[in-house]
Amino acid sequence: MSIAPYCITLKELQELKTQLQDLLDHGFVKANGAPIMFVKEKDGSLRLCINYRQLNKLTIKNKIDGLFDQLYGVTIFSKMDLRLGYYLLKMNEADVPKTAFRTRYAYYEFLFIVVFIDDILVYSKNEAEHDEHLRKVLQILQE
């Protein structure tokens, strides 16, 4: 997949250099793509966004409807917010090339998972089962 980089403003170019250097310094990306762009946040800061539409066309879609069936009879729920968990889960080496993105400076690939890991729903039919489920989830996250 090769798509030309998007045009971005001078301010965005400066922000791009800063954010890319930060990601490189922390070892979250490696130079290696999908085009990037910025989205302006409410506070005025710029959030780096990568257009993975071409990759999405090749990706197996989630089957969330089937998950709802599993909730029948469940009485206890816990929601874990992992929004600060980005850059903590190392990506499977075989999947790293799928995250490639390009800028005017270089190609990059993420080495850590950066999407779809911010919320976990743990559900159970009773308290004893729920304690065990929570223990297992926390153990997996710790590993």
N, CA, C and O atoms as CSV, one atom per row, in Angstrom:
chain,resi,resn,atom,element,x,y,z
A,1,MET,N,N,0.842,-1.180,0.000
A,1,MET,CA,C,0.000,0.000,0.000
A,1,MET,C,C,0.881,1.236,0.000
A,1,MET,O,O,1.686,1.430,0.912
A,2,SER,N,N,0.738,2.048,-0.989
A,2,SER,CA,C,1.522,3.269,-1.050
A,2,SER,C,C,0.623,4.401,-1.507
A,2,SER,O,O,0.081,4.377,-2.612
A,3,ILE,N,N,0.472,5.387,-0.647
A,3,ILE,CA,C,-0.345,6.559,-0.931
A,3,ILE,C,C,0.508,7.781,-0.623
A,3,ILE,O,O,1.233,7.798,0.372
A,4,ALA,N,N,0.427,8.792,-1.459
A,4,ALA,CA,C,1.212,10.009,-1.248
A,4,ALA,C,C,0.827,10.675,0.068
A,4,ALA,O,O,-0.337,10.631,0.467
A,5,PRO,N,N,1.801,11.294,0.747
A,5,PRO,CA,C,1.482,11.995,1.995
A,5,PRO,C,C,0.540,13.168,1.741
A,5,PRO,O,O,0.560,13.771,0.668
A,6,TYR,N,N,-0.279,13.484,2.732
A,6,TYR,CA,C,-1.161,14.639,2.647
A,6,TYR,C,C,-0.349,15.924,2.774
A,6,TYR,O,O,0.718,15.933,3.386
A,7,CYS,N,N,-0.858,17.002,2.194
A,7,CYS,CA,C,-0.268,18.319,2.393
A,7,CYS,C,C,-0.640,18.790,3.791
A,7,CYS,O,O,-1.792,18.671,4.207
A,8,ILE,N,N,0.337,19.323,4.512
A,8,ILE,CA,C,0.044,19.845,5.838
A,8,ILE,C,C,0.702,21.209,5.985
A,8,ILE,O,O,1.639,21.539,5.258
A,9,THR,N,N,0.203,21.996,6.931
A,9,THR,CA,C,0.672,23.366,7.125
A,9,THR,C,C,2.055,23.382,7.776
A,9,THR,O,O,2.538,22.361,8.265
A,10,LEU,N,N,2.679,24.559,7.772
A,10,LEU,CA,C,3.983,24.723,8.410
A,10,LEU,C,C,3.895,24.410,9.906
A,10,LEU,O,O,4.776,23.754,10.461
A,11,LYS,N,N,2.832,24.883,10.547
A,11,LYS,CA,C,2.641,24.600,11.978
A,11,LYS,C,C,2.535,23.090,12.200
A,11,LYS,O,O,3.111,22.556,13.148
A,12,GLU,N,N,1.797,22.407,11.322
A,12,GLU,CA,C,1.652,20.959,11.445
A,12,GLU,C,C,2.976,20.243,11.180
A,12,GLU,O,O,3.260,19.219,11.802
A,13,LEU,N,N,3.790,20.774,10.258
A,13,LEU,CA,C,5.108,20.184,9.999
A,13,LEU,C,C,5.992,20.259,11.241
A,13,LEU,O,O,6.694,19.304,11.573
A,14,GLN,N,N,5.949,21.400,11.920
A,14,GLN,CA,C,6.727,21.547,13.149
A,14,GLN,C,C,6.231,20.567,14.212
A,14,GLN,O,O,7.025,19.935,14.908
A,15,GLU,N,N,4.912,20.452,14.325
A,15,GLU,CA,C,4.327,19.519,15.292
A,15,GLU,C,C,4.671,18.084,14.915
A,15,GLU,O,O,4.933,17.259,15.790
A,16,LEU,N,N,4.671,17.781,13.627
A,16,LEU,CA,C,5.017,16.440,13.153
A,16,LEU,C,C,6.429,16.066,13.584
A,16,LEU,O,O,6.655,14.969,14.095
A,17,LYS,N,N,7.376,16.971,13.380
A,17,LYS,CA,C,8.754,16.697,13.790
A,17,LYS,C,C,8.824,16.397,15.286
A,17,LYS,O,O,9.496,15.455,15.707
A,18,THR,N,N,8.130,17.199,16.077
A,18,THR,CA,C,8.141,17.024,17.533
A,18,THR,C,C,7.552,15.682,17.933
A,18,THR,O,O,8.149,14.945,18.718
A,19,GLN,N,N,6.356,15.357,17.382
A,19,GLN,CA,C,5.694,14.109,17.759
A,19,GLN,C,C,6.463,12.890,17.264
A,19,GLN,O,O,6.563,11.895,17.982
A,20,LEU,N,N,7.006,12.947,16.055
A,20,LEU,CA,C,7.774,11.815,15.538
A,20,LEU,C,C,9.033,11.585,16.364
A,20,LEU,O,O,9.387,10.445,16.663
A,21,GLN,N,N,9.706,12.667,16.731
A,21,GLN,CA,C,10.916,12.520,17.539
A,21,GLN,C,C,10.586,11.909,18.893
A,21,GLN,O,O,11.335,11.073,19.398
A,22,ASP,N,N,9.465,12.324,19.484
A,22,ASP,CA,C,9.034,11.765,20.768
A,22,ASP,C,C,8.751,10.267,20.639
A,22,ASP,O,O,9.169,9.478,21.486
A,23,LEU,N,N,8.037,9.878,19.574
A,23,LEU,CA,C,7.737,8.459,19.348
A,23,LEU,C,C,9.019,7.657,19.117
A,23,LEU,O,O,9.150,6.542,19.620
A,24,LEU,N,N,9.954,8.213,18.366
A,24,LEU,CA,C,11.240,7.541,18.125
A,24,LEU,C,C,12.056,7.429,19.408
A,24,LEU,O,O,12.620,6.374,19.700
A,25,ASP,N,N,12.118,8.517,20.172
A,25,ASP,CA,C,12.895,8.529,21.414
A,25,ASP,C,C,12.406,7.488,22.409
A,25,ASP,O,O,13.199,6.895,23.139
A,26,HIS,N,N,11.100,7.271,22.433
A,26,HIS,CA,C,10.523,6.290,23.356
A,26,HIS,C,C,10.540,4.870,22.788
A,26,HIS,O,O,10.189,3.922,23.491
A,27,GLY,N,N,10.938,4.716,21.539
A,27,GLY,CA,C,10.993,3.387,20.935
A,27,GLY,C,C,9.636,2.844,20.535
A,27,GLY,O,O,9.469,1.631,20.403
A,28,PHE,N,N,8.650,3.737,20.336
A,28,PHE,CA,C,7.296,3.309,19.983
A,28,PHE,C,C,7.131,3.093,18.485
A,28,PHE,O,O,6.241,2.355,18.063
A,29,VAL,N,N,7.968,3.722,17.685
A,29,VAL,CA,C,7.923,3.557,16.232
A,29,VAL,C,C,9.339,3.326,15.736
A,29,VAL,O,O,10.319,3.618,16.422
A,30,LYS,N,N,9.417,2.799,14.536
A,30,LYS,CA,C,10.709,2.731,13.863
A,30,LYS,C,C,10.511,3.307,12.469
A,30,LYS,O,O,9.422,3.233,11.898
A,31,ALA,N,N,11.580,3.880,11.932
A,31,ALA,CA,C,11.488,4.460,10.604
A,31,ALA,C,C,11.178,3.359,9.588
A,31,ALA,O,O,11.854,2.331,9.626
A,32,ASN,N,N,10.227,3.496,8.704
A,32,ASN,CA,C,9.940,2.548,7.636
A,32,ASN,C,C,9.500,3.229,6.411
A,32,ASN,O,O,9.217,2.574,5.408
A,33,GLY,N,N,3.508,3.120,3.552
A,33,GLY,CA,C,2.960,3.818,4.535
A,33,GLY,C,C,1.715,4.603,4.243
A,33,GLY,O,O,1.444,5.104,3.152
A,34,ALA,N,N,1.072,4.653,5.208
A,34,ALA,CA,C,-0.194,5.366,5.144
A,34,ALA,C,C,0.055,6.854,5.375
A,34,ALA,O,O,0.941,7.221,6.147
A,35,PRO,N,N,-0.719,7.714,4.711
A,35,PRO,CA,C,-0.548,9.155,4.902
A,35,PRO,C,C,-1.031,9.596,6.282
A,35,PRO,O,O,-1.890,8.963,6.895
A,36,ILE,N,N,-0.456,10.694,6.746
A,36,ILE,CA,C,-0.844,11.238,8.052
A,36,ILE,C,C,-1.547,12.571,7.865
A,36,ILE,O,O,-1.439,13.208,6.818
A,37,MET,N,N,-2.265,12.979,8.893
A,37,MET,CA,C,-2.865,14.305,8.950
A,37,MET,C,C,-3.040,14.652,10.421
A,37,MET,O,O,-2.842,13.798,11.285
A,38,PHE,N,N,-3.405,15.882,10.712
A,38,PHE,CA,C,-3.628,16.299,12.089
A,38,PHE,C,C,-5.085,16.666,12.300
A,38,PHE,O,O,-5.752,17.183,11.402
A,39,VAL,N,N,-5.564,16.390,13.499
A,39,VAL,CA,C,-6.895,16.810,13.927
A,39,VAL,C,C,-6.685,17.761,15.097
A,39,VAL,O,O,-5.966,17.447,16.046
A,40,LYS,N,N,-7.320,18.926,15.018
A,40,LYS,CA,C,-7.183,19.911,16.087
A,40,LYS,C,C,-8.102,19.537,17.245
A,40,LYS,O,O,-9.304,19.353,17.054
A,41,GLU,N,N,-7.535,19.426,18.448
A,41,GLU,CA,C,-8.300,19.099,19.647
A,41,GLU,C,C,-8.976,20.355,20.193
A,41,GLU,O,O,-8.653,21.470,19.782
A,42,LYS,N,N,-9.917,20.169,21.125
A,42,LYS,CA,C,-10.638,21.304,21.710
A,42,LYS,C,C,-9.699,22.288,22.391
A,42,LYS,O,O,-9.949,23.493,22.392
A,43,ASP,N,N,-8.605,21.767,22.979
A,43,ASP,CA,C,-7.663,22.638,23.679
A,43,ASP,C,C,-6.655,23.304,22.741
A,43,ASP,O,O,-5.764,24.023,23.194
A,44,GLY,N,N,-6.796,23.065,21.433
A,44,GLY,CA,C,-5.915,23.677,20.449
A,44,GLY,C,C,-4.715,22.824,20.070
A,44,GLY,O,O,-4.023,23.131,19.100
A,45,SER,N,N,-4.459,21.760,20.818
A,45,SER,CA,C,-3.329,20.888,20.478
A,45,SER,C,C,-3.658,20.073,19.231
A,45,SER,O,O,-4.822,19.952,18.848
A,46,LEU,N,N,-2.642,19.523,18.611
A,46,LEU,CA,C,-2.808,18.747,17.386
A,46,LEU,C,C,-2.597,17.269,17.681
A,46,LEU,O,O,-1.614,16.891,18.319
A,47,ARG,N,N,-3.527,16.430,17.213
A,47,ARG,CA,C,-3.431,14.978,17.388
A,47,ARG,C,C,-3.078,14.355,16.048
A,47,ARG,O,O,-3.773,14.563,15.054
A,48,LEU,N,N,-1.999,13.591,16.027
A,48,LEU,CA,C,-1.555,12.906,14.822
A,48,LEU,C,C,-2.521,11.778,14.489
A,48,LEU,O,O,-2.812,10.936,15.339
A,49,CYS,N,N,-3.022,11.756,13.247
A,49,CYS,CA,C,-3.929,10.705,12.780
A,49,CYS,C,C,-3.329,10.072,11.533
A,49,CYS,O,O,-2.739,10.755,10.696
A,50,ILE,N,N,-3.486,8.767,11.422
A,50,ILE,CA,C,-2.948,8.029,10.283
A,50,ILE,C,C,-4.111,7.409,9.530
A,50,ILE,O,O,-4.980,6.779,10.131
A,51,ASN,N,N,-4.129,7.585,8.213
A,51,ASN,CA,C,-5.218,7.075,7.382
A,51,ASN,C,C,-4.941,5.613,7.022
A,51,ASN,O,O,-4.165,5.319,6.112
A,52,TYR,N,N,-5.592,4.706,7.755
A,52,TYR,CA,C,-5.427,3.274,7.518
A,52,TYR,C,C,-6.588,2.689,6.714
A,52,TYR,O,O,-6.862,1.494,6.824
A,53,ARG,N,N,-7.276,3.498,5.911
A,53,ARG,CA,C,-8.419,2.977,5.154
A,53,ARG,C,C,-8.040,1.835,4.222
A,53,ARG,O,O,-8.806,0.882,4.075
A,54,GLN,N,N,-6.882,1.912,3.596
A,54,GLN,CA,C,-6.465,0.819,2.708
A,54,GLN,C,C,-6.241,-0.464,3.506
A,54,GLN,O,O,-6.613,-1.548,3.057
A,55,LEU,N,N,-5.640,-0.346,4.677
A,55,LEU,CA,C,-5.445,-1.509,5.544
A,55,LEU,C,C,-6.788,-2.040,6.031
A,55,LEU,O,O,-6.988,-3.253,6.098
A,56,ASN,N,N,-7.707,-1.143,6.371
A,56,ASN,CA,C,-9.024,-1.566,6.862
A,56,ASN,C,C,-9.768,-2.418,5.845
A,56,ASN,O,O,-10.540,-3.302,6.218
A,57,LYS,N,N,-9.539,-2.157,4.558
A,57,LYS,CA,C,-10.197,-2.956,3.515
A,57,LYS,C,C,-9.747,-4.412,3.566
A,57,LYS,O,O,-10.480,-5.302,3.136
A,58,LEU,N,N,-8.554,-4.660,4.087
A,58,LEU,CA,C,-7.993,-6.006,4.145
A,58,LEU,C,C,-8.172,-6.677,5.509
A,58,LEU,O,O,-7.850,-7.853,5.677
A,59,THR,N,N,-8.684,-5.926,6.473
A,59,THR,CA,C,-8.773,-6.410,7.845
A,59,THR,C,C,-10.088,-7.140,8.094
A,59,THR,O,O,-11.142,-6.719,7.615
A,60,ILE,N,N,-10.019,-8.230,8.843
A,60,ILE,CA,C,-11.230,-8.961,9.239
A,60,ILE,C,C,-12.000,-8.087,10.219
A,60,ILE,O,O,-11.438,-7.609,11.204
A,61,LYS,N,N,-13.264,-7.881,9.955
A,61,LYS,CA,C,-14.091,-7.001,10.778
A,61,LYS,C,C,-14.507,-7.686,12.080
A,61,LYS,O,O,-14.676,-8.904,12.137
A,62,ASN,N,N,-14.665,-6.866,13.126
A,62,ASN,CA,C,-15.160,-7.370,14.406
A,62,ASN,C,C,-16.591,-7.858,14.248
A,62,ASN,O,O,-17.365,-7.305,13.467
A,63,LYS,N,N,-16.927,-8.877,14.981
A,63,LYS,CA,C,-18.293,-9.394,14.972
A,63,LYS,C,C,-18.920,-9.097,16.330
A,63,LYS,O,O,-19.153,-10.001,17.132
A,64,ILE,N,N,-19.187,-7.821,16.573
A,64,ILE,CA,C,-19.652,-7.377,17.880
A,64,ILE,C,C,-21.040,-7.911,18.225
A,64,ILE,O,O,-21.349,-8.104,19.401
A,65,ASP,N,N,-21.880,-8.152,17.217
A,65,ASP,CA,C,-23.224,-8.660,17.501
A,65,ASP,C,C,-23.169,-9.982,18.252
A,65,ASP,O,O,-23.994,-10.225,19.133
A,66,GLY,N,N,-22.220,-10.831,17.922
A,66,GLY,CA,C,-22.076,-12.111,18.612
A,66,GLY,C,C,-21.673,-11.945,20.064
A,66,GLY,O,O,-21.959,-12.808,20.894
A,67,LEU,N,N,-21.014,-10.848,20.375
A,67,LEU,CA,C,-20.612,-10.607,21.759
A,67,LEU,C,C,-21.810,-10.307,22.647
A,67,LEU,O,O,-21.807,-10.654,23.828
A,68,PHE,N,N,-22.822,-9.672,22.099
A,68,PHE,CA,C,-23.999,-9.337,22.896
A,68,PHE,C,C,-24.708,-10.587,23.409
A,68,PHE,O,O,-25.272,-10.571,24.504
A,69,ASP,N,N,-24.686,-11.661,22.640
A,69,ASP,CA,C,-25.302,-12.914,23.074
A,69,ASP,C,C,-24.645,-13.445,24.343
A,69,ASP,O,O,-25.306,-14.083,25.162
A,70,GLN,N,N,-23.359,-13.187,24.511
A,70,GLN,CA,C,-22.635,-13.667,25.684
A,70,GLN,C,C,-23.060,-12.955,26.963
A,70,GLN,O,O,-22.765,-13.437,28.057
A,71,LEU,N,N,-23.737,-11.833,26.850
A,71,LEU,CA,C,-24.137,-11.062,28.024
A,71,LEU,C,C,-25.438,-11.551,28.653
A,71,LEU,O,O,-25.843,-11.047,29.700
A,72,TYR,N,N,-26.100,-12.530,28.027
A,72,TYR,CA,C,-27.361,-13.041,28.566
A,72,TYR,C,C,-27.110,-13.679,29.933
A,72,TYR,O,O,-26.230,-14.528,30.073
A,73,GLY,N,N,-27.876,-13.275,30.927
A,73,GLY,CA,C,-27.772,-13.832,32.270
A,73,GLY,C,C,-26.656,-13.250,33.119
A,73,GLY,O,O,-26.469,-13.662,34.264
A,74,VAL,N,N,-25.922,-12.310,32.579
A,74,VAL,CA,C,-24.817,-11.697,33.314
A,74,VAL,C,C,-25.367,-10.637,34.256
A,74,VAL,O,O,-26.251,-9.866,33.884
A,75,THR,N,N,-24.841,-10.600,35.484
A,75,THR,CA,C,-25.349,-9.642,36.474
A,75,THR,C,C,-24.278,-8.694,37.010
A,75,THR,O,O,-24.605,-7.673,37.615
A,76,ILE,N,N,-23.012,-9.021,36.794
A,76,ILE,CA,C,-21.934,-8.197,37.336
A,76,ILE,C,C,-21.015,-7.757,36.193
A,76,ILE,O,O,-20.592,-8.563,35.365
A,77,PHE,N,N,-20.722,-6.457,36.174
A,77,PHE,CA,C,-19.878,-5.885,35.126
A,77,PHE,C,C,-18.770,-5.039,35.754
A,77,PHE,O,O,-18.982,-4.393,36.781
A,78,SER,N,N,-17.617,-5.044,35.149
A,78,SER,CA,C,-16.534,-4.118,35.490
A,78,SER,C,C,-15.968,-3.589,34.183
A,78,SER,O,O,-15.703,-4.353,33.255
A,79,LYS,N,N,-15.785,-2.281,34.116
A,79,LYS,CA,C,-15.190,-1.664,32.928
A,79,LYS,C,C,-13.823,-1.127,33.325
A,79,LYS,O,O,-13.689,-0.386,34.298
A,80,MET,N,N,-12.813,-1.512,32.556
A,80,MET,CA,C,-11.459,-1.026,32.804
A,80,MET,C,C,-11.110,-0.022,31.720
A,80,MET,O,O,-11.205,-0.321,30.530
A,81,ASP,N,N,-10.707,1.163,32.135
A,81,ASP,CA,C,-10.319,2.221,31.209
A,81,ASP,C,C,-8.799,2.226,31.100
A,81,ASP,O,O,-8.099,2.572,32.052
A,82,LEU,N,N,-8.302,1.841,29.940
A,82,LEU,CA,C,-6.856,1.737,29.732
A,82,LEU,C,C,-6.326,2.842,28.836
A,82,LEU,O,O,-5.352,2.642,28.111
A,83,ARG,N,N,-6.959,4.004,28.881
A,83,ARG,CA,C,-6.554,5.056,27.947
A,83,ARG,C,C,-5.084,5.438,28.106
A,83,ARG,O,O,-4.463,5.924,27.161
A,84,LEU,N,N,-4.532,5.224,29.287
A,84,LEU,CA,C,-3.109,5.489,29.468
A,84,LEU,C,C,-2.269,4.267,29.106
A,84,LEU,O,O,-1.052,4.267,29.292
A,85,GLY,N,N,-2.916,3.238,28.595
A,85,GLY,CA,C,-2.226,2.004,28.251
A,85,GLY,C,C,-1.642,1.980,26.855
A,85,GLY,O,O,-0.960,1.023,26.490
A,86,TYR,N,N,-1.895,3.013,26.065
A,86,TYR,CA,C,-1.292,3.039,24.734
A,86,TYR,C,C,0.228,2.960,24.873
A,86,TYR,O,O,0.799,3.480,25.832
A,87,TYR,N,N,0.854,2.330,23.943
A,87,TYR,CA,C,2.300,2.142,23.904
A,87,TYR,C,C,2.807,1.195,24.990
A,87,TYR,O,O,4.002,1.189,25.285
A,88,LEU,N,N,1.922,0.395,25.593
A,88,LEU,CA,C,2.362,-0.571,26.597
A,88,LEU,C,C,2.342,-2.000,26.077
A,88,LEU,O,O,3.104,-2.840,26.555
A,89,LEU,N,N,1.482,-2.289,25.105
A,89,LEU,CA,C,1.390,-3.645,24.568
A,89,LEU,C,C,2.208,-3.744,23.292
A,89,LEU,O,O,1.901,-3.093,22.294
A,90,LYS,N,N,3.241,-4.555,23.332
A,90,LYS,CA,C,4.110,-4.734,22.166
A,90,LYS,C,C,3.340,-5.471,21.078
A,90,LYS,O,O,2.628,-6.438,21.350
A,91,MET,N,N,3.491,-5.007,19.857
A,91,MET,CA,C,2.783,-5.586,18.723
A,91,MET,C,C,3.477,-6.861,18.255
A,91,MET,O,O,4.697,-6.988,18.349
A,92,ASN,N,N,2.686,-7.800,17.751
A,92,ASN,CA,C,3.231,-8.998,17.132
A,92,ASN,C,C,4.113,-8.549,15.972
A,92,ASN,O,O,3.689,-7.749,15.138
A,93,GLU,N,N,5.327,-9.059,15.920
A,93,GLU,CA,C,6.302,-8.627,14.903
A,93,GLU,C,C,5.752,-8.741,13.481
A,93,GLU,O,O,6.050,-7.903,12.631
A,94,ALA,N,N,4.951,-9.778,13.222
A,94,ALA,CA,C,4.397,-9.977,11.876
A,94,ALA,C,C,3.400,-8.884,11.500
A,94,ALA,O,O,3.164,-8.650,10.314
A,95,ASP,N,N,2.808,-8.209,12.493
A,95,ASP,CA,C,1.818,-7.170,12.230
A,95,ASP,C,C,2.414,-5.768,12.134
A,95,ASP,O,O,1.737,-4.843,11.687
A,96,VAL,N,N,3.652,-5.600,12.540
A,96,VAL,CA,C,4.287,-4.279,12.535
A,96,VAL,C,C,4.230,-3.611,11.160
A,96,VAL,O,O,3.878,-2.433,11.091
A,97,PRO,N,N,4.560,-4.302,10.057
A,97,PRO,CA,C,4.516,-3.634,8.743
A,97,PRO,C,C,3.127,-3.101,8.365
A,97,PRO,O,O,3.022,-2.176,7.559
A,98,LYS,N,N,2.079,-3.668,8.930
A,98,LYS,CA,C,0.716,-3.208,8.624
A,98,LYS,C,C,0.463,-1.809,9.163
A,98,LYS,O,O,-0.458,-1.131,8.706
A,99,THR,N,N,1.259,-1.366,10.121
A,99,THR,CA,C,1.048,-0.059,10.738
A,99,THR,C,C,1.847,1.046,10.066
A,99,THR,O,O,1.851,2.181,10.543
A,100,ALA,N,N,2.519,0.734,8.972
A,100,ALA,CA,C,3.396,1.713,8.322
A,100,ALA,C,C,2.642,2.980,7.945
A,100,ALA,O,O,1.510,2.935,7.465
A,101,PHE,N,N,3.302,4.107,8.174
A,101,PHE,CA,C,2.769,5.391,7.717
A,101,PHE,C,C,3.934,6.221,7.213
A,101,PHE,O,O,5.080,6.014,7.612
A,102,ARG,N,N,3.626,7.163,6.330
A,102,ARG,CA,C,4.697,7.951,5.748
A,102,ARG,C,C,4.463,9.426,5.940
A,102,ARG,O,O,3.331,9.908,5.969
A,103,THR,N,N,5.553,10.117,6.067
A,103,THR,CA,C,5.549,11.573,6.162
A,103,THR,C,C,6.544,12.078,5.125
A,103,THR,O,O,7.163,11.285,4.415
A,104,ARG,N,N,6.694,13.356,5.039
A,104,ARG,CA,C,7.668,13.886,4.086
A,104,ARG,C,C,9.091,13.592,4.539
A,104,ARG,O,O,10.031,13.722,3.754
A,105,TYR,N,N,9.259,13.197,5.799
A,105,TYR,CA,C,10.593,12.939,6.329
A,105,TYR,C,C,11.035,11.489,6.182
A,105,TYR,O,O,12.201,11.218,5.894
A,106,ALA,N,N,10.106,10.557,6.380
A,106,ALA,CA,C,10.477,9.136,6.336
A,106,ALA,C,C,9.228,8.276,6.462
A,106,ALA,O,O,8.122,8.780,6.660
A,107,TYR,N,N,9.426,6.977,6.344
A,107,TYR,CA,C,8.389,5.987,6.617
A,107,TYR,C,C,8.583,5.502,8.051
A,107,TYR,O,O,9.711,5.406,8.534
A,108,TYR,N,N,7.462,5.194,8.733
A,108,TYR,CA,C,7.529,4.724,10.118
A,108,TYR,C,C,6.586,3.545,10.296
A,108,TYR,O,O,5.639,3.368,9.528
A,109,GLU,N,N,6.858,2.738,11.322
A,109,GLU,CA,C,5.979,1.633,11.709
A,109,GLU,C,C,5.852,1.654,13.225
A,109,GLU,O,O,6.834,1.877,13.933
A,110,PHE,N,N,4.632,1.420,13.723
A,110,PHE,CA,C,4.439,1.321,15.160
A,110,PHE,C,C,4.920,-0.031,15.654
A,110,PHE,O,O,4.704,-1.052,15.001
A,111,LEU,N,N,5.567,-0.034,16.800
A,111,LEU,CA,C,6.048,-1.257,17.430
A,111,LEU,C,C,5.146,-1.676,18.583
A,111,LEU,O,O,5.268,-2.782,19.109
A,112,PHE,N,N,4.235,-0.775,18.974
A,112,PHE,CA,C,3.310,-1.031,20.068
A,112,PHE,C,C,1.891,-0.771,19.594
A,112,PHE,O,O,1.676,0.014,18.671
A,113,ILE,N,N,0.923,-1.424,20.218
A,113,ILE,CA,C,-0.485,-1.262,19.854
A,113,ILE,C,C,-0.956,0.105,20.330
A,113,ILE,O,O,-0.749,0.470,21.488
A,114,VAL,N,N,-1.593,0.865,19.432
A,114,VAL,CA,C,-1.981,2.236,19.768
A,114,VAL,C,C,-3.477,2.494,19.601
A,114,VAL,O,O,-3.930,3.617,19.822
A,115,VAL,N,N,-4.247,1.486,19.218
A,115,VAL,CA,C,-5.688,1.676,19.055
A,115,VAL,C,C,-6.446,0.488,19.615
A,115,VAL,O,O,-5.902,-0.607,19.758
A,116,PHE,N,N,-7.701,0.721,19.927
A,116,PHE,CA,C,-8.662,-0.318,20.301
A,116,PHE,C,C,-8.323,-1.059,21.585
A,116,PHE,O,O,-8.783,-2.185,21.771
A,117,ILE,N,N,-7.548,-0.476,22.466
A,117,ILE,CA,C,-7.244,-1.159,23.715
A,117,ILE,C,C,-7.570,-0.293,24.923
A,117,ILE,O,O,-7.059,-0.536,26.016
A,118,ASP,N,N,-8.412,0.710,24.736
A,118,ASP,CA,C,-8.632,1.629,25.837
A,118,ASP,C,C,-9.728,1.208,26.804
A,118,ASP,O,O,-9.786,1.747,27.910
A,119,ASP,N,N,-10.588,0.285,26.449
A,119,ASP,CA,C,-11.645,-0.171,27.356
A,119,ASP,C,C,-11.758,-1.689,27.318
A,119,ASP,O,O,-11.722,-2.307,26.254
A,120,ILE,N,N,-11.894,-2.273,28.504
A,120,ILE,CA,C,-12.127,-3.714,28.616
A,120,ILE,C,C,-13.366,-3.901,29.478
A,120,ILE,O,O,-13.463,-3.331,30.564
A,121,LEU,N,N,-14.311,-4.699,28.994
A,121,LEU,CA,C,-15.510,-5.028,29.762
A,121,LEU,C,C,-15.360,-6.451,30.288
A,121,LEU,O,O,-15.202,-7.400,29.519
A,122,VAL,N,N,-15.414,-6.581,31.611
A,122,VAL,CA,C,-15.360,-7.893,32.258
A,122,VAL,C,C,-16.748,-8.146,32.813
A,122,VAL,O,O,-17.296,-7.302,33.522
A,123,TYR,N,N,-17.327,-9.308,32.497
A,123,TYR,CA,C,-18.688,-9.602,32.938
A,123,TYR,C,C,-18.787,-11.035,33.434
A,123,TYR,O,O,-18.087,-11.928,32.957
A,124,SER,N,N,-19.683,-11.235,34.415
A,124,SER,CA,C,-19.807,-12.550,35.052
A,124,SER,C,C,-21.217,-12.740,35.585
A,124,SER,O,O,-21.986,-11.787,35.711
A,125,LYS,N,N,-21.542,-13.993,35.894
A,125,LYS,CA,C,-22.876,-14.324,36.406
A,125,LYS,C,C,-22.964,-14.250,37.922
A,125,LYS,O,O,-24.063,-14.161,38.470
A,126,ASN,N,N,-21.813,-14.286,38.621
A,126,ASN,CA,C,-21.825,-14.176,40.085
A,126,ASN,C,C,-20.501,-13.569,40.554
A,126,ASN,O,O,-19.559,-13.413,39.776
A,127,GLU,N,N,-20.453,-13.229,41.856
A,127,GLU,CA,C,-19.272,-12.541,42.386
A,127,GLU,C,C,-18.015,-13.403,42.360
A,127,GLU,O,O,-16.938,-12.907,42.027
A,128,ALA,N,N,-18.132,-14.674,42.701
A,128,ALA,CA,C,-16.960,-15.557,42.713
A,128,ALA,C,C,-16.364,-15.672,41.308
A,128,ALA,O,O,-15.150,-15.583,41.123
A,129,GLU,N,N,-17.232,-15.868,40.337
A,129,GLU,CA,C,-16.787,-15.952,38.943
A,129,GLU,C,C,-16.151,-14.629,38.507
A,129,GLU,O,O,-15.144,-14.614,37.798
A,130,HIS,N,N,-16.755,-13.521,38.942
A,130,HIS,CA,C,-16.257,-12.198,38.561
A,130,HIS,C,C,-14.862,-11.949,39.139
A,130,HIS,O,O,-13.986,-11.422,38.453
A,131,ASP,N,N,-14.662,-12.331,40.401
A,131,ASP,CA,C,-13.335,-12.182,41.009
A,131,ASP,C,C,-12.286,-12.933,40.194
A,131,ASP,O,O,-11.195,-12.418,39.953
A,132,GLU,N,N,-12.618,-14.142,39.774
A,132,GLU,CA,C,-11.693,-14.953,38.980
A,132,GLU,C,C,-11.446,-14.315,37.606
A,132,GLU,O,O,-10.311,-14.276,37.130
A,133,HIS,N,N,-12.508,-13.820,36.980
A,133,HIS,CA,C,-12.361,-13.168,35.672
A,133,HIS,C,C,-11.461,-11.932,35.773
A,133,HIS,O,O,-10.579,-11.729,34.939
A,134,LEU,N,N,-11.693,-11.112,36.799
A,134,LEU,CA,C,-10.866,-9.917,36.985
A,134,LEU,C,C,-9.406,-10.295,37.223
A,134,LEU,O,O,-8.497,-9.670,36.675
A,135,ARG,N,N,-9.192,-11.308,38.035
A,135,ARG,CA,C,-7.833,-11.774,38.318
A,135,ARG,C,C,-7.121,-12.188,37.017
A,135,ARG,O,O,-5.960,-11.842,36.800
A,136,LYS,N,N,-7.829,-12.926,36.166
A,136,LYS,CA,C,-7.237,-13.382,34.897
A,136,LYS,C,C,-6.904,-12.205,33.980
A,136,LYS,O,O,-5.827,-12.160,33.386
A,137,VAL,N,N,-7.830,-11.260,33.869
A,137,VAL,CA,C,-7.600,-10.096,33.004
A,137,VAL,C,C,-6.401,-9.293,33.499
A,137,VAL,O,O,-5.540,-8.904,32.711
A,138,LEU,N,N,-6.349,-9.046,34.804
A,138,LEU,CA,C,-5.238,-8.276,35.359
A,138,LEU,C,C,-3.905,-9.005,35.187
A,138,LEU,O,O,-2.874,-8.375,34.952
A,139,GLN,N,N,-3.930,-10.321,35.303
A,139,GLN,CA,C,-2.711,-11.107,35.099
A,139,GLN,C,C,-2.229,-10.985,33.652
A,139,GLN,O,O,-1.038,-10.803,33.399
A,140,ILE,N,N,-3.160,-11.087,32.717
A,140,ILE,CA,C,-2.798,-10.962,31.293
A,140,ILE,C,C,-2.242,-9.571,31.000
A,140,ILE,O,O,-1.257,-9.436,30.274
A,141,LEU,N,N,-2.871,-8.537,31.561
A,141,LEU,CA,C,-2.389,-7.174,31.338
A,141,LEU,C,C,-1.000,-6.971,31.939
A,141,LEU,O,O,-0.172,-6.252,31.380
A,142,GLN,N,N,-0.758,-7.602,33.068
A,142,GLN,CA,C,0.541,-7.469,33.719
A,142,GLN,C,C,1.648,-8.133,32.907
A,142,GLN,O,O,2.773,-7.636,32.857
A,143,GLU,N,N,1.323,-9.262,32.268
A,143,GLU,CA,C,2.313,-9.984,31.458
A,143,GLU,C,C,2.675,-9.172,30.243
A,143,GLU,O,O,3.494,-9.605,29.432
